[in-house]
Amino acid sequence: MEGVNKLLKVKKILPCILLACLLCSCEKDYLVPESELPQWLKTSIKQDEKAIEENLKGGAALGAWIRTRWDEAYFYEYHNLLLSSMPRPISHGGDTLDLWVGDIHTDYHKEKCCVVYVWKGPDYIEIFD
């Protein structure tokens, strides 16, 4: 009988422990560890979150930041189906990839890989697998 009581206690405690571990291991809203993000992007995400708080029906809730890899470097793009038709890639250092010089932009779109969501607004519609 005592063994059954211990088993019942463990069954009650185990879900609480698992939930606590899950909550502690997640970083808020980031799908890439926050430590890997440049400061300019963290600031931009905070601005997006503030815009969403101020206007839940606004376009910011439909936005998302993604990270790609190209030419041995990370680039970030802001996607928003309402506000941006052609996302401009921004380097980790904060420089926008020039869209009009030579074929660099075409090469970027052909060769980029490893698309990872960094942050998604609450109403974002995923367009990448």
Helices and strands as residue ranges (DSSP letters): H 2-25, G 34-36, H 39-54, G 59-62, E 63-70, E 73-80, E 90-91, H 104-111, E 113-120
